[in-house]
């Protein structure tokens, strides 16, 4: 996100395109709440400084999430594949042209909303988020890239359950990036408190 914001350099259109791109990357797990937790906290302070309405960010982010919901391991396609009694990956291949078209439309929406925001007076300003800078792990960049690649390779090439692969990736990410258990707890509390409580509730319901 930091790299993309630097490239955008305070341009309103650039910022909204960053929202689209980060929403695409953030929603590769097919989970909407986590995508919002990635995009909104990262972009909200910058957008306030640039006088971009948070509702515009939400609009562009939600539009992108709607299109990205068609990933084969997401809830939408899984429910459809169960109903149609067919493989979710096969169903996704049918939806892929529509998904690509939808992403193009999301870029178009970003362009239109950027013009609207510029007319409202949104402008250029340099912002440095010191709190976020403290959490950066530049020395672990390639480890994190490799871990992400491994997770997606496992998703596409093995029959392991998606939840198992994502949970394993999460464990390795937390243990290496934040060895201190207190730091791990703080990161989880900062980014996914609702998701954690939801998981606990679902597990409890399953046991019951």
N, C-alpha and C positions, 0 to 999 in steps of 0.2 A: 504493500500500500504506500509506504514511504517513497519508494522508487517511482511509482506511478504518479504520485502527487508532485514530485520534483519535475517529472516530464511535463505534467499538465501546467506547471509554473503559474498557478493562479488563474488560468483561463477558465471561464465558467464552463464552456463546452468540454474542455479537457477534464475537468473535475467530474462532470456527469458521465463522460465516457469511462472514467476510472470506476465510477459506481457500477456501470454495466459490467466491466471486466471483472472487478472484484466479486460482484454478485454471481457471475458465471463460475469463477473459481471456488468461491465459498459454498456454492450449492452443488458441487460435484458429489457430495455425500447424499444429496436428495432430501436434506432436512431443512425446512424453512426457518425454524427458530434459530438454529446455529448461524445461518447465513445473515439474518438480521443482526445477530450479536457480533458478527465480524464486520459488517458494512457500516451500520449506524454509529456505534461508538467511535470507530476510526474516522469517519467522515464528518460527523456532526460538529465538532469544534471548528474545523476548517470552514465548513459551510456557513457557520454563524459569523466568522470573521469576514467572509466574502459576501455576506448578506444574501446567501442563497437559502430559500425557504426549506425547512426540513421536510415539509410535505412533498416538495419536488423530488428530494432524494428518495423518500419512501415510494413515490410513484414509480420512478425509474427502477428502483431496486425490486419492487413487487412485480412489475411487468417482466423483469428478467427472471425472477424466481418462478413465475407462472410458466414460462417457456422451459426453464431448466427442470421443472418437475417431471419432465418426460424421460429422465435418465432411467435405465432399465432396472436399477436397484431401488428406485424411489417408490414411495407408497402408492402413488397414482397408477403407475404402470403395473406394479405388482398386483393391485386389486383388479385391474382390468384383465391381466393375464390369467388370474385365478378364475374370474368369471367366464372368460373365453376358452379356458382349458388349453392355453398355449404358453410357450416359453416367453418370458418378459423381454429377453434379448431380441428374439425374432419379431416381437411386436414393436420394439423400439426402432428396428430397421425400417419398418413401415412408416413410423412417425418422423424419422430423421429429416426428410426434406421439409416437412412442416416446421420442425424445431429450428432448422437453419433459417428458414424464412422468418420465423418469429424473432430470432436474435437480431436479424437485420432490421426488423421493425422496432426493436428495442433501441438500437442505435439511432434510428430515425426519430424516436420519441425523445431521446437525449438531445438531439440537435434542435428539435422544436422547443423543448423546455429551456434549453440554454438561451435561445433568443428571447423567450419570455422573461427569463430572469435578468438578462442584460438590460432589457427595457425597463425593468423595475429598479435598476441601479446596482446590480451585483457587479463587483469589480475585483481587481487584482490586489493581493496582499501576501506577504511572506509570513508563514506561520511555522514555528518550531514547537513540537509537543515534547517537552523535556521528560514528562512522566513516561511516555511511550518509549522514549530513547533509552531509558534505563532498562527496559525489558528486552531490548534487542540482543540477538545472539549472532553477531556477524561471523564469528569463528566457526559456528555450527551450521552455517548456511548450506554447505554441500551435504552435510549429514541429513538435514531436514529435506532437502531436495531429493536425495537418494531414498529416504524413508517414504516420501510421498509417492515416488515412482514405484517402489516395491509394493506399496499398498494397492496401487491401481493394477499392477501386473498380477498380483494375487487375485484381485477381483475378477479379472478377465480370463485368467488361465487356470484357475483351480475351482473346485466344487465346495470349497470351504464357505460356511455361511457368512454373509456380508457383515453381520453384527460382530462376529468373531474377529474378522480381519480389521475392521475399524477400531474395535476395542484394543486389539494388540498394537496397532499403530499408535493409538492414543497413549498407551502405557510407555512404549519406547520413546515417544516424543517428550512426555513429561519427565521421565526418569533422567534422560540425557540433558535436556534443556534446563530443567529445574531440579537438581539432585536433592535439595532440601525439601522434605515433606511439607513443611509450612508454606514454602513457595508454591508447591504444586496445589495445595489447598486454596491458596490465595488466587492462583490463576483460574482454577475451576470456579471459584466463587465469583470472580470478576466477569467471566465470560458465559457461564452456563448454569447459574443457580436454578433457574426454572427447569432446564432440561434435566438436571440431576434429580430434582424432586419428582419430575414427571416419570423418569425411569424407575425410581424407587416405588412410586405408586403403581405403575404397570406391573412391576415384578411382584409386589405384594398381592395385587389382584390375581395374578397368575398362580401364585402359591395357594391363595384362598380357593 
